[in-house]
């Protein structure tokens, strides 16, 4: 088929697939008949012209348009992709496809289409295990699970951390301790751990997580809003989980990543409904205090605000 269309939210897998097509073409045809455009570098006239240029000292031409912008009007290209010819392949790739548009529908009809979705937790761990094996690395199951949790299903982040862990392990099995030592979870994961410690009544661990975030230079107000967000998620999850709604459907309803839902449902069970309501009310009181000036806060002097958060944490011990 003359046209290939790759799209989806998982930019890492999408880019890897594009790279694989290019590398296979170069291995067979070289790069004389390869044209690669990225985003605004391309336009439909230039891309069509490249496709129509006969192969030079070769049998085939590959034209790639990465980061395609669906906001562009492409009436000529929509008509062009209807034709099939053995002389060229046009690969269009984007992480921001718009299924409502006529060009998307034309691609679905006339192109070879593949979607690269964000992997669900079980699928992500299976993929991560396979990638680990490809690199001839060994990893404990507990380490794999923790790495998946820390990177929240982000394929690019997971591969970056896996490279680092592979160098550190130096042929030995990657352990959970290595992941804890070398992989710094993002702010969302750190706040999740903090909230988990609160629910488990481990106030010392929660206080340690809070102080670690502050020492890493994270903005205290952003930390606060992430804590508020997590408790809001827990309130919603607790209500939906009682209705026996599947996790996938909950993720769609709340517009959350499947990893967030999978990890947060057990966390929600650590709190009673009354505790979650009390926590949310206390956080609202802190927020009101800052907005009304009763509680002082500035980036240069966050002491009073930090103390209010510590008191909130201790209140659940």
C-alpha positions as CSV (number, residue, x, y, z in Angstrom):
1,X,0.0,0.0,0.0
2,X,1.3,3.5,-0.9
3,X,0.4,5.2,2.4
4,X,1.0,4.2,6.0
5,X,-0.5,6.1,8.9
6,X,0.9,5.8,12.4
7,X,-0.8,7.7,15.2
8,X,-1.5,7.5,19.0
9,X,-0.6,8.9,22.4
10,X,2.4,6.7,23.0
11,X,5.0,8.9,21.4
12,X,7.9,6.5,22.2
13,X,6.3,3.4,20.5
14,X,5.2,5.6,17.7
15,X,8.6,7.1,17.1
16,X,10.2,3.6,17.4
17,X,7.9,2.3,14.7
18,X,8.7,5.2,12.4
19,X,12.4,4.6,13.0
20,X,12.1,0.9,12.2
21,X,10.4,1.7,8.9
22,X,13.2,4.1,8.0
23,X,16.0,1.8,9.0
24,X,14.5,-1.1,7.0
25,X,14.2,1.1,4.0
26,X,17.8,2.4,4.3
27,X,19.1,-1.2,4.7
28,X,17.5,-2.1,1.4
29,X,17.6,1.1,-0.7
30,X,20.1,3.4,1.0
31,X,19.1,7.0,1.7
32,X,19.2,8.6,-1.7
33,X,15.4,8.0,-2.1
34,X,14.5,8.9,1.5
35,X,12.7,12.2,2.3
36,X,11.9,13.0,6.0
37,X,9.8,16.0,6.9
38,X,8.9,17.0,10.5
39,X,5.9,19.1,11.5
40,X,5.9,22.5,9.8
41,X,8.9,21.6,7.7
42,X,6.5,19.8,5.4
43,X,3.5,20.9,3.4
44,X,1.2,18.9,1.1
45,X,2.7,20.3,-2.2
46,X,6.3,19.4,-1.1
47,X,5.3,16.0,0.2
48,X,3.3,15.1,-2.9
49,X,6.1,16.3,-5.1
50,X,8.6,14.2,-3.2
51,X,6.4,11.1,-3.6
52,X,6.1,11.8,-7.4
53,X,9.8,12.1,-7.9
54,X,11.0,8.9,-9.6
55,X,13.5,6.8,-7.5
56,X,17.1,7.6,-8.3
57,X,19.4,4.6,-8.7
58,X,16.8,2.5,-6.8
59,X,13.5,0.8,-7.0
60,X,11.5,2.7,-4.4
61,X,11.1,6.0,-2.6
62,X,10.1,6.6,1.1
63,X,8.6,9.9,2.2
64,X,8.0,10.4,5.9
65,X,6.0,13.2,7.4
66,X,6.5,13.1,11.2
67,X,4.6,15.2,13.8
68,X,1.9,15.8,11.2
69,X,-0.4,18.7,12.2
70,X,-4.1,17.8,11.7
71,X,-5.0,21.5,12.0
72,X,-3.6,21.9,8.4
73,X,-6.1,21.7,5.6
74,X,-4.9,19.0,3.2
75,X,-7.4,18.6,0.3
76,X,-4.7,17.8,-2.2
77,X,-3.1,15.1,0.0
78,X,-6.5,13.6,0.9
79,X,-7.1,13.1,-2.9
80,X,-3.5,11.9,-3.5
81,X,-3.5,9.1,-1.0
82,X,-6.3,7.4,-2.8
83,X,-3.9,6.3,-5.5
84,X,-1.7,3.2,-5.1
85,X,1.7,3.0,-6.8
86,X,4.7,0.7,-6.4
87,X,7.2,3.6,-6.7
88,X,6.8,5.2,-3.3
89,X,5.6,4.8,0.3
90,X,4.3,7.8,2.2
91,X,4.4,7.4,6.0
92,X,2.4,10.0,8.0
93,X,2.9,9.9,11.8
94,X,1.4,12.0,14.6
95,X,0.6,11.8,18.3
96,X,-2.3,14.3,17.9
97,X,-4.7,12.8,15.4
98,X,-8.2,14.2,15.1
99,X,-10.7,11.4,14.2
100,X,-13.4,14.0,13.4
101,X,-11.7,15.4,10.4
102,X,-12.2,14.3,6.8
103,X,-8.4,13.6,6.3
104,X,-8.3,11.2,9.2
105,X,-11.2,9.3,7.7
106,X,-9.5,9.3,4.3
107,X,-6.4,7.8,6.0
108,X,-8.4,5.2,7.7
109,X,-9.9,4.2,4.4
110,X,-6.9,4.3,2.1
111,X,-3.8,3.8,4.3
112,X,-2.3,1.0,6.3
113,X,-3.2,2.2,9.8
114,X,-1.6,1.4,13.2
115,X,-2.5,3.1,16.5
116,X,0.0,3.3,19.3
117,X,-2.0,3.7,22.6
118,X,-0.6,4.1,26.1
119,X,-0.2,0.7,27.5
120,X,-2.3,-0.5,30.4
121,X,-0.5,-1.5,33.5
122,X,-0.3,-5.3,32.8
123,X,0.6,-4.7,29.2
124,X,3.2,-2.1,30.1
125,X,4.9,-4.4,32.5
126,X,4.9,-7.2,29.9
127,X,6.4,-4.8,27.3
128,X,9.0,-3.6,29.8
129,X,10.0,-7.2,30.6
130,X,10.4,-7.8,26.9
131,X,12.5,-4.7,26.4
132,X,14.7,-5.8,29.4
133,X,15.2,-9.1,27.7
134,X,16.2,-7.5,24.4
135,X,18.9,-5.6,26.3
136,X,20.1,-8.9,27.8
137,X,19.3,-7.5,31.3
138,X,17.9,-9.5,34.2
139,X,15.5,-7.8,36.6
140,X,13.6,-9.0,39.7
141,X,9.8,-9.0,39.4
142,X,9.5,-6.6,42.3
143,X,12.0,-4.3,40.7
144,X,10.1,-4.4,37.4
145,X,6.8,-3.6,39.1
146,X,8.4,-0.7,41.0
147,X,10.0,0.7,37.8
148,X,6.7,0.5,36.0
149,X,5.0,2.3,38.9
150,X,7.7,5.0,39.2
151,X,7.5,5.8,35.4
152,X,3.6,5.6,35.3
153,X,3.4,3.8,32.0
154,X,5.7,6.3,30.3
155,X,7.6,4.2,27.8
156,X,10.4,6.8,27.1
157,X,11.0,7.4,30.8
158,X,11.1,3.7,31.5
159,X,13.6,3.0,28.8
160,X,15.8,5.9,30.0
161,X,15.8,4.5,33.6
162,X,16.4,1.0,32.3
163,X,19.5,2.2,30.5
164,X,20.8,3.7,33.7
165,X,19.9,0.6,35.7
166,X,21.6,-1.6,33.2
167,X,24.9,0.3,33.5
168,X,24.7,0.3,37.3
169,X,23.9,-3.4,37.6
170,X,26.9,-4.3,35.4
171,X,25.6,-7.7,34.4
172,X,24.0,-8.5,37.8
173,X,20.2,-8.8,38.3
174,X,18.5,-5.5,38.7
175,X,17.0,-5.4,42.2
176,X,14.2,-3.4,43.8
177,X,16.9,-1.7,45.9
178,X,18.7,-0.5,42.7
179,X,15.4,1.0,41.4
180,X,14.8,2.8,44.7
181,X,18.4,4.1,44.7
182,X,18.7,5.3,41.1
183,X,15.2,6.0,39.9
184,X,13.6,9.2,41.2
185,X,9.8,9.0,40.8
186,X,8.1,12.1,39.3
187,X,6.1,14.5,41.5
188,X,2.9,12.6,41.0
189,X,4.4,9.3,42.1
190,X,6.1,10.9,45.1
191,X,2.8,12.5,46.2
192,X,1.1,9.1,45.7
193,X,3.7,7.5,48.0
194,X,3.1,10.3,50.6
195,X,-0.7,9.8,50.4
196,X,-0.2,6.0,50.7
197,X,1.8,6.5,53.9
198,X,-0.9,8.8,55.3
199,X,-3.5,6.1,54.7
200,X,-1.4,3.4,56.2
201,X,-0.9,5.6,59.3
202,X,2.8,5.8,58.7
203,X,3.1,9.5,59.5
204,X,6.9,9.4,59.9
205,X,7.3,8.0,56.3
206,X,4.8,10.6,55.0
207,X,6.8,13.4,56.7
208,X,10.0,12.0,55.3
209,X,8.5,11.9,51.7
210,X,7.3,15.5,52.1
211,X,10.7,16.7,53.3
212,X,12.4,14.8,50.5
213,X,10.2,16.6,47.9
214,X,11.0,19.9,49.5
215,X,14.8,19.1,49.6
216,X,14.6,18.2,45.8
217,X,13.5,21.7,45.1
218,X,9.9,20.9,44.3
219,X,7.5,23.9,44.6
220,X,5.6,23.5,47.9
221,X,2.4,25.0,46.5
222,X,2.5,22.5,43.6
223,X,3.1,19.7,46.1
224,X,0.0,20.9,48.0
225,X,-2.2,21.0,44.9
226,X,-1.0,17.5,43.9
227,X,-2.0,16.2,47.4
228,X,-5.4,17.9,47.1
229,X,-5.8,16.3,43.6
230,X,-4.9,12.8,45.0
231,X,-7.5,13.0,47.8
232,X,-10.1,14.2,45.3
233,X,-9.2,11.2,43.1
234,X,-9.5,8.9,46.1
235,X,-13.0,10.3,47.0
236,X,-14.2,9.6,43.4
237,X,-12.6,6.2,43.2
238,X,-14.1,5.1,46.5
239,X,-17.6,6.0,45.3
240,X,-17.2,4.3,41.8
241,X,-15.4,1.2,43.2
242,X,-18.5,0.5,45.4
243,X,-20.6,0.3,42.2
244,X,-18.3,-2.5,40.8
245,X,-17.4,-0.4,37.8
246,X,-14.4,-1.9,35.8
247,X,-11.1,-0.1,36.3
248,X,-10.9,0.7,32.6
249,X,-14.3,2.4,32.7
250,X,-13.3,4.3,35.8
251,X,-10.2,5.6,34.1
252,X,-12.3,6.8,31.2
253,X,-14.9,8.5,33.4
254,X,-12.4,10.3,35.6
255,X,-10.0,10.9,32.6
256,X,-7.1,9.3,34.5
257,X,-4.2,7.1,33.4
258,X,-4.9,3.4,34.0
259,X,-1.8,3.2,36.2
260,X,-3.3,6.0,38.5
261,X,-6.6,4.1,38.9
262,X,-4.9,0.7,39.4
263,X,-2.6,2.0,42.1
264,X,-5.1,4.4,43.8
265,X,-8.0,1.9,44.3
266,X,-6.1,-0.1,47.0
267,X,-5.0,3.3,48.5
268,X,-8.6,4.4,48.7
269,X,-9.4,1.3,50.8
270,X,-7.0,2.5,53.5
271,X,-9.3,5.4,54.2
272,X,-12.9,5.3,55.5
273,X,-15.3,7.7,53.7
274,X,-15.3,9.9,56.7
275,X,-11.5,10.1,56.8
276,X,-11.4,11.1,53.1
277,X,-14.0,13.8,53.7
278,X,-12.1,15.0,56.7
279,X,-8.8,15.1,54.8
280,X,-10.4,17.1,52.0
281,X,-12.0,19.5,54.4
282,X,-8.6,20.1,56.2
283,X,-6.9,20.7,52.9
284,X,-9.6,23.1,51.9
285,X,-9.0,24.9,55.2
286,X,-5.3,25.2,54.4
287,X,-6.1,26.5,50.9
288,X,-8.5,29.1,52.3
289,X,-6.0,30.2,54.9
290,X,-3.4,30.9,52.2
291,X,-5.8,32.8,50.0
292,X,-7.1,34.9,52.9
293,X,-3.7,35.6,54.4
294,X,-4.3,33.8,57.6
295,X,-1.6,31.4,56.6
296,X,1.5,33.0,55.3
297,X,3.3,31.5,52.3
298,X,5.9,32.6,49.8
299,X,8.5,30.8,47.8
300,X,11.2,32.4,49.9
301,X,9.6,31.7,53.2
302,X,7.4,28.5,53.1
303,X,7.9,27.5,56.7
304,X,4.4,28.2,58.0
305,X,2.8,26.5,55.0
306,X,5.1,23.5,55.4
307,X,4.2,23.3,59.1
308,X,0.5,23.3,58.2
309,X,1.0,20.3,55.8
310,X,3.0,18.5,58.5
311,X,0.2,19.0,61.0
312,X,-2.2,17.6,58.4
313,X,-0.1,14.5,58.0
314,X,0.3,13.9,61.7
315,X,-3.4,14.2,62.3
316,X,-3.9,10.8,60.6
317,X,-1.3,9.0,62.7
